[in-house]
Amino acid sequence: MNWYDDIKGRIFNIQRFSIHDGPGVRTIVFLKGCALRCRWCCNPESQSSEIETMITDGKAKTVGQDITVKEVMQEVVRDMPYYRRSGGGLTLSGGECLCQADFSAALLAAAKDMGINTAIESTACMEFEKIEKLLPYLDLYLMDIKHINSEKHKAFTKRDNKLILENAKKLAVSAKRLIIRVPVVPTFNDTVQEITDIARFAANLPNVKEIHLLPYHRLGQDKYEGLGREYTLKEITPPGKEHMEKLAEAARQTGLYVQIGG
């Protein structure tokens, strides 16, 4: 038995055959709990650490289950041939996997012991001591930086960005590979100046060469109704291709490689 096999955590989904959130074909494990409350969040069922009931297609669905590392990895290893052929692997998402730092570190350790590439999609809005638990087993850190202005960040996420920006500077030195990702949300951060500010910050981080601009979408809107919550951005339309290209070109002026989409 391995030290991590019986460590338990709380997840709400395991998604196989993803081609996002890291290289190659990936299995994404979605963990419950988040430090932020982003108004555009497409996984509102991830925000609370509690097990919830969500109405989906008129039926009540339990969201959240407690599961061991061993049980998760039994699902993850099913696609080993695809990981080997594509350079894919395991990605932890959420929510925010750092809210369950010990469980996340154990999952990543198990994956590395099996020769599986590892990644996390994270805001890094957590004490750095918790982040450090994951780094020995982590190949790729996909870090969201949503805004440089702290007040606007707080208005749309309920938290300021001070800790996030501090941790970005530390991760640029200590993570094996760090890619900055920006959810591009109209009325929040979709101007050339706002994206340029984020890109400049990223370009000044040591070892960071890449930024991904992720266009806002409304795919999670129905989940809010299913949870009995209001979706406050229902009047916002996703940014068009031409506008995203304009923002990408502005970000490229900082010298970074810029990708639209994750």
C-alpha positions in Angstrom: 0.0 0.0 0.0 1.2 3.5 -0.8 1.1 6.3 1.7 -1.5 8.2 -0.3 -3.9 5.4 -1.2 -6.5 6.0 1.6 -6.3 9.8 1.7 -9.8 11.1 1.1 -11.1 14.2 -0.6 -14.3 15.6 -2.0 -14.9 15.8 -5.8 -17.9 16.4 -8.0 -16.8 15.1 -11.3 -14.2 13.2 -13.2 -14.0 14.1 -16.9 -12.2 11.8 -19.3 -10.8 12.5 -22.8 -10.4 16.3 -22.3 -8.1 18.1 -24.7 -8.0 21.3 -22.6 -6.3 22.2 -19.3 -2.9 20.8 -20.2 -1.2 19.0 -23.0 -2.6 16.0 -24.8 -5.5 13.9 -23.8 -6.3 14.4 -20.1 -8.5 13.2 -17.3 -9.7 16.2 -15.2 -10.7 15.7 -11.6 -12.9 18.5 -10.3 -12.6 19.2 -6.6 -15.2 20.8 -4.3 -14.5 24.2 -2.6 -13.1 27.5 -3.8 -11.7 30.6 -2.2 -13.3 32.9 -4.8 -16.8 33.6 -5.9 -16.3 34.7 -9.5 -19.5 36.0 -11.0 -19.0 34.2 -14.3 -18.0 30.8 -12.8 -19.1 28.0 -15.0 -19.0 25.5 -12.2 -21.0 27.1 -9.4 -21.5 23.7 -7.9 -17.8 23.7 -7.1 -17.7 26.8 -4.9 -19.1 25.3 -1.7 -17.1 22.5 0.0 -20.4 21.0 1.1 -22.3 18.2 -0.7 -25.2 19.9 -2.5 -28.4 19.1 -4.5 -28.7 20.6 -7.9 -31.7 20.3 -10.2 -30.6 19.1 -13.7 -33.1 18.5 -16.4 -35.9 18.5 -13.8 -34.2 15.9 -11.6 -32.4 16.3 -8.3 -28.7 15.5 -8.6 -26.3 15.1 -5.7 -23.2 17.1 -6.3 -20.1 16.0 -4.4 -18.7 12.7 -3.2 -16.0 11.7 -0.8 -13.5 9.4 -2.4 -10.0 8.1 -1.8 -6.9 8.7 -3.9 -6.8 5.0 -4.8 -10.4 5.1 -6.1 -9.7 8.2 -8.2 -6.6 6.7 -9.7 -8.5 3.6 -10.7 -10.5 5.8 -13.0 -7.5 7.8 -14.2 -5.3 4.9 -15.2 -8.0 3.6 -17.6 -6.7 6.0 -20.2 -2.9 5.4 -19.9 -2.5 4.5 -23.6 -4.0 7.9 -24.6 -1.7 9.7 -22.2 1.4 7.9 -23.6 0.5 8.6 -27.2 -0.5 12.3 -26.7 1.7 13.5 -23.8 -1.5 13.9 -21.7 -2.2 13.0 -18.1 -4.1 14.2 -15.0 -5.3 17.7 -14.3 -6.9 18.9 -11.0 -9.5 21.6 -11.3 -12.5 22.7 -9.4 -13.3 24.9 -7.6 -9.9 25.3 -6.3 -7.8 22.2 -5.6 -5.7 24.1 -3.1 -8.7 24.2 -0.7 -7.9 20.4 -0.4 -4.1 20.7 -0.5 -3.3 17.4 1.2 -5.7 15.4 -1.0 -4.4 17.2 -4.2 -0.8 16.6 -3.3 -1.6 12.9 -2.8 -3.4 12.6 -6.1 -0.5 14.2 -7.9 2.0 12.0 -6.1 0.1 8.9 -7.1 0.0 10.1 -10.7 3.8 10.7 -10.8 4.4 7.3 -9.3 2.5 5.8 -12.3 4.4 7.9 -14.8 1.5 10.2 -15.5 2.0 13.9 -16.5 0.3 16.3 -13.9 -1.2 19.7 -14.1 -3.5 21.9 -12.0 -5.8 24.7 -13.0 -5.7 27.1 -10.0 -6.0 30.8 -8.9 -3.2 30.3 -6.3 -5.4 32.2 -3.8 -4.1 30.3 -0.8 -1.2 30.4 1.6 2.0 29.5 -0.3 2.8 26.8 2.3 -0.2 24.8 0.9 0.9 25.4 -2.7 4.4 24.1 -1.8 2.8 20.7 -0.9 1.9 20.2 -4.5 5.0 21.4 -6.3 7.2 18.3 -6.0 4.6 16.3 -8.0 3.5 19.0 -10.4 4.6 19.3 -14.1 2.4 22.3 -15.1 0.7 25.0 -13.1 -2.1 26.7 -15.1 -2.6 29.9 -13.1 -5.6 32.3 -13.5 -4.8 36.0 -13.2 -8.1 37.7 -13.7 -7.2 41.4 -13.2 -4.4 43.6 -12.0 -6.7 46.2 -10.4 -7.4 44.9 -6.9 -10.7 46.7 -6.4 -12.2 45.5 -9.6 -11.0 42.0 -8.9 -12.8 42.1 -5.5 -16.0 43.5 -7.1 -16.3 40.5 -9.4 -14.7 37.7 -7.3 -15.3 38.7 -3.6 -11.6 38.7 -2.9 -8.8 41.2 -3.7 -5.8 40.0 -5.8 -2.9 40.8 -3.5 -2.2 37.2 -2.5 -2.7 35.9 -6.0 -0.1 38.3 -7.5 2.4 37.6 -4.7 2.1 33.9 -5.3 2.5 34.3 -9.0 5.9 35.8 -8.4 6.9 32.9 -6.2 5.5 30.3 -8.6 7.4 31.8 -11.5 10.6 30.7 -9.6 9.5 27.5 -8.0 7.1 25.8 -10.4 8.5 23.5 -13.0 6.3 25.3 -15.6 3.9 28.2 -15.2 1.4 29.3 -17.8 -0.8 32.4 -17.0 -4.5 32.1 -18.0 -7.0 35.0 -18.2 -10.7 34.4 -18.4 -11.8 37.3 -20.7 -15.1 38.6 -19.3 -16.9 41.6 -20.9 -17.5 44.5 -18.4 -14.7 43.0 -16.2 -11.4 42.8 -18.1 -12.0 42.7 -21.8 -10.3 46.0 -22.8 -7.0 46.3 -24.5 -5.5 48.1 -21.5 -6.7 45.6 -19.0 -5.3 42.6 -21.0 -2.1 44.5 -21.7 -1.7 45.1 -17.9 -2.0 41.4 -17.1 0.3 40.5 -20.0 3.0 42.9 -18.9 2.8 41.5 -15.4 3.1 38.0 -16.7 6.0 38.9 -19.1 7.9 40.3 -16.1 7.7 37.0 -14.2 10.9 34.9 -14.6 10.5 31.8 -16.7 7.0 32.6 -17.9 6.7 32.6 -21.6 3.0 31.9 -22.3 -0.4 33.3 -21.7 -3.8 31.9 -22.6 -6.8 34.1 -23.1 -10.0 32.2 -22.4 -13.2 33.7 -23.9 -16.1 34.1 -21.5 -19.1 31.7 -22.1 -22.4 31.0 -20.5 -22.3 27.2 -20.5 -22.8 27.1 -16.7 -25.7 29.5 -16.5 -28.4 26.8 -16.1 -26.5 25.4 -13.1 -27.2 28.6 -11.1 -31.0 28.1 -11.5 -30.5 24.4 -10.5 -28.8 25.5 -7.3 -31.5 28.2 -6.6 -29.0 31.0 -7.2 -29.1 34.1 -9.5 -26.7 34.3 -12.4 -25.8 38.0 -12.4 -24.1 38.2 -15.8 -27.0 37.0 -17.9 -27.0 40.2 -20.0 -23.4 39.7 -21.0 -22.6 38.3 -24.4 -19.4 36.3 -25.1 -16.6 38.3 -26.8 -16.4 37.8 -30.6 -13.5 36.3 -32.5 -12.4 39.6 -33.9 -12.3 41.2 -30.4 -10.3 38.2 -29.0 -7.8 38.5 -31.7 -7.4 42.2 -31.0 -6.7 41.4 -27.3 -4.3 38.6 -28.2 -2.4 40.9 -30.5 -2.1 43.5 -27.7 -0.8 40.8 -25.3 1.8 39.6 -27.9 3.4 43.1 -27.8 4.8 42.1 -24.4 6.8 39.3 -26.1 4.8 36.4 -24.7 3.4 33.5 -26.7 -0.4 34.1 -26.7 -3.0 31.4 -27.2 -6.8 32.0 -27.4 -8.5 29.2 -25.5 -7.1 26.7 -23.0 
